[in-house]
Amino acid sequence: MNKLSMDKQLDILRREARERRNAALRARLADDMTAERVLSRFLAMKGLGEPSENTLNFA
């Protein structure tokens, strides 16, 4: 395998790893935002807090 081909393969592997990492971060952020909305709505229903503006868009 020549150097150019190895460099190209490394670039592909790095790009795939970056894409997987970014997808995992997006999923974790979405989970955190959902948890925040659910908690805010629950506290508002119990009279322990006001719904945040994120909760207003909660479907």
Secondary structure, DSSP 8 states (H G I E B T S, - for coil): --HHHHHHHHHHHHHHHHHHHHHHHHHHHHHHHHHHHHHHHHHHHTTSS---HHHHT--
